[in-house]
Amino acid sequence: MKPALIRHRSLIGEMYEHRYQQEIGHIIPLAWQMITREGGGFSVLWCYVLIHLAGWFDRRKLPRLADQIRRGLAMKRVSGCVSSVLATDFRFVVTEVGGCAVDVDDEEQYRAVEARYDEWRADQDAKALDMYGPPQSVLPARVTVRLISDEER
């Protein structure tokens, strides 16, 4: 993410404050912002409502209902809503192997990640190797780098 390209950067902090979206006290204030903020509106709110409904059904072991709702939530549509709200060009990146980020919220989680990071990294590398084989270099086998001085310019 390039924070300087997000016109509504202040929203990220506000969204973080309401990140526990299973609690109605966090859902309602963020829903209100979806309607009233620049870039928001009812289409963004509708996306937000569908996401919560799908999650609600999924947590109650009703995957068929959740899946029906999710059909109306194409990633392109959701990324368009996020782009609109944040006033930036937002895209999802789907990783089959995982391991693109480690979420750490407090000191205890940090210590756990620190203690087991090498194990986690090795597991991610093994999954990637199993799925895709050895990495392919996109650079030539031999690359020569030469720094030029100001006089040579």
Backbone as CSV, one residue per row, in Angstrom:
resi,resn,N_x,N_y,N_z,CA_x,CA_y,CA_z,C_x,C_y,C_z
1,MET,0.848,-1.170,0.000,0.000,0.000,0.000,0.892,1.231,0.000
2,LYS,0.490,2.211,-0.749,1.211,3.477,-0.772,0.335,4.524,-0.082
3,PRO,0.570,4.750,1.221,-0.305,5.644,1.983,-0.471,7.024,1.378
4,ALA,0.544,7.534,0.719,0.439,8.874,0.152,-0.596,8.941,-0.969
5,LEU,-0.955,7.799,-1.547,-1.931,7.774,-2.631,-3.365,7.581,-2.135
6,ILE,-3.551,7.483,-0.828,-4.889,7.341,-0.250,-5.357,8.722,0.173
7,ARG,-6.355,9.244,-0.524,-6.813,10.604,-0.203,-7.532,10.661,1.143
8,HIS,-8.209,9.594,1.531,-8.945,9.586,2.797,-8.208,8.730,3.832
9,ARG,-6.934,9.043,4.064,-6.104,8.277,5.000,-6.666,8.253,6.416
10,SER,-7.329,9.326,6.825,-7.855,9.389,8.192,-8.872,8.274,8.445
11,LEU,-9.500,7.789,7.405,-10.488,6.717,7.569,-9.855,5.410,8.024
12,ILE,-8.614,5.178,7.690,-7.969,3.921,8.055,-7.911,3.795,9.569
13,GLY,-7.559,4.869,10.260,-7.542,4.847,11.721,-8.932,4.627,12.297
14,GLU,-9.917,5.281,11.709,-11.287,5.112,12.186,-11.773,3.684,11.961
15,MET,-11.444,3.110,10.802,-11.832,1.727,10.528,-11.145,0.778,11.507
16,TYR,-9.897,1.079,11.823,-9.172,0.246,12.769,-9.842,0.271,14.139
17,GLU,-10.330,1.437,14.540,-11.020,1.558,15.824,-12.271,0.680,15.867
18,HIS,-12.881,0.449,14.727,-14.118,-0.349,14.648,-13.862,-1.719,14.027
19,ARG,-12.649,-2.245,14.202,-12.260,-3.465,13.501,-12.958,-4.719,14.007
20,TYR,-13.464,-4.725,15.230,-14.154,-5.905,15.745,-15.597,-5.880,15.270
21,GLN,-15.776,-6.266,14.033,-17.053,-6.092,13.347,-18.126,-7.106,13.721
22,GLN,-17.891,-7.935,14.707,-18.939,-8.844,15.158,-19.763,-8.208,16.271
23,GLU,-19.338,-7.050,16.748,-20.053,-6.351,17.804,-20.870,-5.217,17.186
24,ILE,-22.157,-5.179,17.488,-23.070,-4.192,16.891,-22.610,-2.761,17.182
25,GLY,-21.962,-2.561,18.336,-21.458,-1.233,18.692,-20.364,-0.743,17.747
26,HIS,-19.725,-1.647,17.016,-18.712,-1.275,16.034,-19.300,-1.245,14.625
27,ILE,-20.332,-2.045,14.390,-20.945,-2.123,13.060,-21.712,-0.843,12.733
28,ILE,-22.537,-0.373,13.651,-23.413,0.784,13.399,-22.620,2.062,13.107
29,PRO,-21.625,2.445,13.932,-20.886,3.680,13.616,-20.191,3.634,12.255
30,LEU,-19.624,2.478,11.928,-18.951,2.374,10.635,-19.972,2.397,9.498
31,ALA,-21.136,1.785,9.703,-22.207,1.823,8.694,-22.647,3.267,8.449
32,TRP,-22.765,4.042,9.518,-23.144,5.454,9.384,-22.122,6.208,8.543
33,GLN,-20.853,5.919,8.779,-19.804,6.558,7.996,-19.885,6.153,6.524
34,MET,-20.301,4.916,6.264,-20.419,4.450,4.880,-21.438,5.285,4.105
35,ILE,-22.443,5.768,4.795,-23.489,6.560,4.138,-23.076,8.022,4.006
36,THR,-22.491,8.574,5.065,-22.312,10.024,5.135,-20.991,10.545,4.593
37,ARG,-19.987,9.716,4.490,-18.666,10.183,4.047,-18.603,10.379,2.544
38,GLU,-17.709,11.263,2.149,-17.410,11.425,0.728,-16.871,10.100,0.208
39,GLY,-17.399,9.650,-0.920,-16.995,8.367,-1.487,-17.869,7.224,-1.005
40,GLY,-18.691,7.478,0.007,-19.576,6.436,0.537,-20.889,6.423,-0.219
41,GLY,-21.953,6.254,0.487,-23.278,6.225,-0.122,-23.929,4.864,0.056
42,PHE,-25.110,4.734,-0.519,-25.887,3.527,-0.292,-25.311,2.297,-0.985
43,SER,-24.633,2.458,-2.112,-24.042,1.285,-2.766,-22.909,0.713,-1.911
44,VAL,-22.119,1.573,-1.279,-21.052,1.126,-0.381,-21.669,0.493,0.865
45,LEU,-22.723,1.119,1.399,-23.413,0.566,2.564,-23.981,-0.813,2.242
46,TRP,-24.559,-0.981,1.052,-25.142,-2.260,0.662,-24.066,-3.360,0.640
47,CYS,-22.925,-3.044,0.115,-21.794,-3.981,0.100,-21.427,-4.363,1.533
48,TYR,-21.344,-3.385,2.392,-21.002,-3.576,3.802,-22.024,-4.480,4.492
49,VAL,-23.299,-4.244,4.230,-24.372,-5.053,4.826,-24.274,-6.501,4.339
50,LEU,-24.052,-6.690,3.039,-23.951,-8.049,2.500,-22.762,-8.800,3.103
51,ILE,-21.651,-8.119,3.275,-20.483,-8.753,3.893,-20.835,-9.233,5.304
52,HIS,-21.522,-8.386,6.070,-21.892,-8.776,7.434,-22.921,-9.888,7.462
53,LEU,-23.877,-9.847,6.565,-24.878,-10.929,6.514,-24.226,-12.260,6.171
54,ALA,-23.353,-12.260,5.195,-22.664,-13.497,4.811,-21.855,-14.035,5.986
55,GLY,-21.143,-13.166,6.671,-20.366,-13.592,7.837,-21.245,-14.110,8.955
56,TRP,-22.375,-13.463,9.181,-23.307,-13.875,10.232,-23.838,-15.276,9.954
57,PHE,-24.265,-15.524,8.715,-24.754,-16.859,8.362,-23.645,-17.895,8.447
58,ASP,-22.455,-17.521,8.027,-21.325,-18.451,8.057,-20.978,-18.850,9.495
59,ARG,-20.979,-17.892,10.412,-20.675,-18.193,11.817,-21.751,-19.054,12.465
60,ARG,-22.945,-19.056,11.915,-24.040,-19.865,12.445,-24.186,-21.185,11.692
61,LYS,-23.120,-21.570,11.017,-23.045,-22.851,10.303,-24.133,-22.990,9.240
62,LEU,-24.383,-21.892,8.522,-25.336,-21.877,7.402,-24.587,-21.465,6.131
63,PRO,-23.645,-22.310,5.682,-22.776,-21.917,4.573,-23.517,-21.705,3.249
64,ARG,-24.610,-22.419,3.027,-25.341,-22.220,1.755,-25.925,-20.817,1.667
65,LEU,-26.507,-20.343,2.765,-27.040,-18.976,2.768,-25.906,-17.963,2.637
66,ALA,-24.816,-18.213,3.350,-23.666,-17.310,3.264,-23.137,-17.256,1.835
67,ASP,-23.039,-18.406,1.188,-22.534,-18.455,-0.187,-23.464,-17.736,-1.162
68,GLN,-24.778,-17.861,-0.956,-25.729,-17.149,-1.826,-25.525,-15.640,-1.717
69,ILE,-25.327,-15.166,-0.519,-25.105,-13.729,-0.323,-23.770,-13.315,-0.933
70,ARG,-22.754,-14.142,-0.743,-21.424,-13.818,-1.273,-21.411,-13.722,-2.792
71,ARG,-22.328,-14.397,-3.451,-22.375,-14.304,-4.922,-22.598,-12.861,-5.381
72,GLY,-23.253,-12.076,-4.559,-23.467,-10.672,-4.886,-22.291,-9.783,-4.508
73,LEU,-21.225,-10.402,-4.027,-20.057,-9.650,-3.560,-18.813,-10.004,-4.363
74,ALA,-18.879,-9.802,-5.649,-17.699,-10.062,-6.472,-16.552,-9.194,-5.975
75,MET,-15.349,-9.739,-6.039,-14.184,-8.997,-5.535,-14.040,-7.658,-6.251
76,LYS,-14.380,-7.614,-7.519,-14.288,-6.354,-8.259,-15.241,-5.309,-7.663
77,ARG,-16.431,-5.756,-7.277,-17.405,-4.839,-6.678,-16.917,-4.335,-5.318
78,VAL,-16.425,-5.253,-4.484,-15.949,-4.869,-3.150,-14.728,-3.964,-3.264
79,SER,-13.795,-4.295,-4.168,-12.613,-3.433,-4.318,-13.029,-2.058,-4.836
80,GLY,-14.071,-1.988,-5.648,-14.584,-0.695,-6.099,-15.141,0.126,-4.956
81,CYS,-15.839,-0.543,-4.032,-16.370,0.154,-2.855,-15.241,0.678,-1.976
82,VAL,-14.229,-0.147,-1.739,-13.100,0.279,-0.914,-12.365,1.426,-1.603
83,SER,-12.185,1.314,-2.918,-11.534,2.392,-3.675,-12.294,3.698,-3.513
84,SER,-13.608,3.608,-3.588,-14.446,4.800,-3.472,-14.327,5.439,-2.089
85,VAL,-14.409,4.621,-1.052,-14.373,5.135,0.314,-13.004,5.738,0.643
86,LEU,-11.933,5.057,0.253,-10.589,5.550,0.583,-10.048,6.541,-0.446
87,ALA,-10.767,6.707,-1.554,-10.343,7.590,-2.638,-8.942,7.207,-3.121
88,THR,-8.816,5.950,-3.502,-7.561,5.427,-4.028,-7.878,4.265,-4.957
89,ASP,-6.879,3.724,-5.586,-7.058,2.556,-6.439,-6.743,1.327,-5.598
90,PHE,-7.768,0.620,-5.155,-7.608,-0.526,-4.258,-7.836,-1.810,-5.031
91,ARG,-7.003,-2.811,-4.774,-7.163,-4.138,-5.374,-6.890,-5.194,-4.312
92,PHE,-7.561,-6.328,-4.439,-7.275,-7.481,-3.592,-6.164,-8.286,-4.228
93,VAL,-5.357,-8.900,-3.405,-4.355,-9.843,-3.869,-4.669,-11.167,-3.189
94,VAL,-4.975,-12.172,-3.981,-5.290,-13.491,-3.447,-4.033,-14.343,-3.521
95,THR,-3.639,-14.874,-2.388,-2.462,-15.738,-2.358,-2.911,-17.146,-2.010
96,GLU,-2.495,-18.088,-2.802,-2.875,-19.476,-2.544,-2.023,-20.087,-1.447
97,VAL,-0.803,-19.623,-1.318,0.095,-20.175,-0.323,-0.114,-19.480,1.017
98,GLY,-0.438,-18.220,0.996,-0.574,-17.465,2.238,0.752,-16.839,2.604
99,GLY,0.850,-16.410,3.835,2.112,-15.893,4.322,2.483,-14.514,3.824
100,CYS,1.512,-13.728,3.346,1.875,-12.392,2.871,1.927,-11.393,4.021
101,ALA,1.409,-11.784,5.186,1.437,-10.881,6.334,1.239,-11.684,7.612
102,VAL,1.735,-11.144,8.707,1.515,-11.724,10.023,0.872,-10.630,10.864
103,ASP,-0.316,-10.896,11.396,-1.050,-9.910,12.180,-0.625,-10.006,13.643
104,VAL,-0.094,-8.920,14.164,0.351,-8.866,15.553,-0.344,-7.682,16.214
105,ASP,-1.149,-7.970,17.242,-1.915,-6.908,17.896,-1.390,-6.497,19.264
106,ASP,-0.586,-7.349,19.889,-0.115,-6.986,21.227,1.247,-7.639,21.498
107,GLU,1.795,-7.326,22.666,3.124,-7.809,23.037,3.187,-9.332,23.099
108,GLU,2.152,-9.958,23.626,2.133,-11.423,23.744,2.176,-12.079,22.354
109,GLN,1.394,-11.557,21.417,1.414,-12.089,20.051,2.767,-11.837,19.395
110,TYR,3.352,-10.678,19.678,4.672,-10.379,19.124,5.703,-11.398,19.596
111,ARG,5.674,-11.703,20.875,6.625,-12.687,21.417,6.413,-14.063,20.777
112,ALA,5.159,-14.441,20.552,4.875,-15.735,19.917,5.396,-15.757,18.478
113,VAL,5.172,-14.667,17.750,5.666,-14.590,16.371,7.186,-14.621,16.364
114,GLU,7.788,-13.868,17.263,9.247,-13.818,17.335,9.826,-15.206,17.608
115,ALA,9.192,-15.945,18.508,9.696,-17.268,18.890,9.521,-18.300,17.773
116,ARG,8.462,-18.145,16.959,8.166,-19.193,15.977,8.248,-18.713,14.525
117,TYR,8.787,-17.514,14.311,8.824,-16.966,12.957,9.571,-17.878,11.980
118,ASP,10.741,-18.360,12.356,11.524,-19.198,11.449,10.757,-20.464,11.068
119,GLU,10.070,-21.049,12.039,9.246,-22.244,11.776,8.121,-21.912,10.790
120,TRP,7.444,-20.777,11.028,6.348,-20.342,10.158,6.864,-20.078,8.742
121,ARG,7.984,-19.366,8.646,8.561,-19.027,7.339,8.931,-20.293,6.572
122,ALA,9.534,-21.273,7.257,9.909,-22.543,6.611,8.664,-23.272,6.114
123,ASP,7.592,-23.231,6.900,6.336,-23.864,6.489,5.768,-23.186,5.245
124,GLN,5.807,-21.852,5.205,5.314,-21.116,4.034,6.149,-21.446,2.801
125,ASP,7.465,-21.487,2.965,8.352,-21.809,1.848,8.088,-23.222,1.334
126,ALA,7.877,-24.177,2.256,7.607,-25.566,1.852,6.289,-25.662,1.081
127,LYS,5.255,-24.937,1.541,3.972,-24.925,0.821,4.145,-24.366,-0.585
128,ALA,4.870,-23.268,-0.704,5.087,-22.646,-2.013,5.871,-23.580,-2.928
129,LEU,6.882,-24.230,-2.392,7.685,-25.164,-3.184,6.830,-26.331,-3.655
130,ASP,5.976,-26.843,-2.767,5.089,-27.953,-3.120,4.084,-27.550,-4.197
131,MET,3.544,-26.347,-4.104,2.530,-25.897,-5.063,3.124,-25.463,-6.399
132,TYR,4.263,-24.783,-6.371,4.774,-24.132,-7.580,6.140,-24.607,-8.040
133,GLY,6.808,-25.407,-7.224,8.158,-25.812,-7.587,9.152,-24.745,-7.187
134,PRO,10.428,-24.958,-7.577,11.454,-23.981,-7.177,11.203,-22.623,-7.833
135,PRO,11.611,-21.552,-7.160,11.407,-20.216,-7.727,12.176,-20.055,-9.037
136,GLN,11.558,-19.340,-9.954,12.193,-19.028,-11.232,12.722,-17.614,-11.152
137,SER,13.960,-17.442,-11.495,14.537,-16.108,-11.475,14.052,-15.326,-12.692
138,VAL,13.687,-14.090,-12.483,13.283,-13.239,-13.595,14.457,-12.401,-14.088
139,LEU,15.579,-12.489,-13.379,16.775,-11.756,-13.780,17.735,-12.707,-14.485
140,PRO,18.578,-12.165,-15.340,19.606,-13.018,-15.932,20.490,-13.608,-14.829
141,ALA,21.134,-14.723,-15.128,21.955,-15.400,-14.124,23.046,-14.488,-13.581
142,ARG,23.570,-13.611,-14.421,24.649,-12.735,-13.975,24.240,-11.287,-14.254
143,VAL,24.247,-10.487,-13.226,23.897,-9.079,-13.360,25.079,-8.256,-12.865
144,THR,25.505,-7.320,-13.680,26.595,-6.437,-13.286,26.009,-5.063,-13.022
145,VAL,26.334,-4.517,-11.876,25.853,-3.193,-11.516,27.063,-2.280,-11.412
146,ARG,26.990,-1.143,-12.088,28.079,-0.183,-12.036,27.491,1.165,-11.672
147,LEU,28.019,1.759,-10.619,27.579,3.084,-10.215,28.341,4.111,-11.030
148,ILE,27.589,5.112,-11.484,28.269,6.164,-12.231,28.372,7.411,-11.355
149,SER,29.469,8.077,-11.503,29.686,9.282,-10.702,28.973,10.473,-11.331
150,ASP,28.911,11.557,-10.581,28.298,12.771,-11.103,29.044,13.280,-12.332
151,GLU,30.356,13.134,-12.364,31.139,13.611,-13.506,30.796,12.834,-14.775
152,GLU,30.504,11.552,-14.637,30.199,10.727,-15.815,28.831,11.041,-16.396
153,ARG,27.955,11.638,-15.615,26.601,11.936,-16.105,26.683,13.021,-17.077
